[in-house]
């Protein structure tokens, strides 16, 4: 499949470690912020019973689910990098290459989900703006 053999070293999967770690930190911070926002909106909804709050919570729930999946795929990518390094240690460069490719694919899936989550977040903002444009009740 490759026109020339790919040379993979211990440094190749190690390059992803800081990127994945920072990505996981960002995902976790997003998760915690949204979870806190849901708690606050839920409390407000129980007091005020405004439909717009319910719609916001629904959007936030979708985002939380996506963030959990983003985290899972990023963690899978991280684990595959470790497996790749073990395969290199055991002198299995062909297998290590394929495992590294799988690691990259998992990271791509995580990033695409991140883009989707951002899109949903913009949808929630559109709801707020729509409510704002209606003016005071």
URJO-V582298 format. One line per field, one symbol per residue. ss: DSSP state (@ for helix, = for strand, . for the rest). phi: phi as a letter, one per 20 degrees, with the letter a starting at -180 (. if undefined). burial: I if it has 9 or more other ideal C-beta (glycine too) atoms within 8 Angstrom, else O. A space follows every 10 residues. Layout:
ss: ???
phi: ???
burial: ???
//
This chain:
ss: .........@ @@@@@@@@@@ @@@@@@@@@@ @@@@@@@@@@ @@@@@@@@.. @@@@@@@@@@ @@@@@@@@@@ @@@@@@@@@@ @@@@@@@@@. ..@@@@@@@@ @@@@@@@@@@ @@@@@@@@@@ @@@@@@@@@@ @@@@...
phi: .efbfeedcg fffffegfff ffffffffff gfffffffgf ffffffedle gfffffffff fgfffffffg fffffgffff fffgfffffe lcffffffff fffffffffg ffffffffff ffffffffff ffffnff
burial: OOOOOOOIOO OIIIOIIOOI IOIIOOIIOI IOOIIOIIOO IIOIIOOOOO OIIIIIIOII IIIIOIIIII IOIIIIIIOI IIIIIOIIOO OOIOOIIOII OIIIOIIOII OOIIOIIOOI IOIIOOIIOO OOOOOOO
//
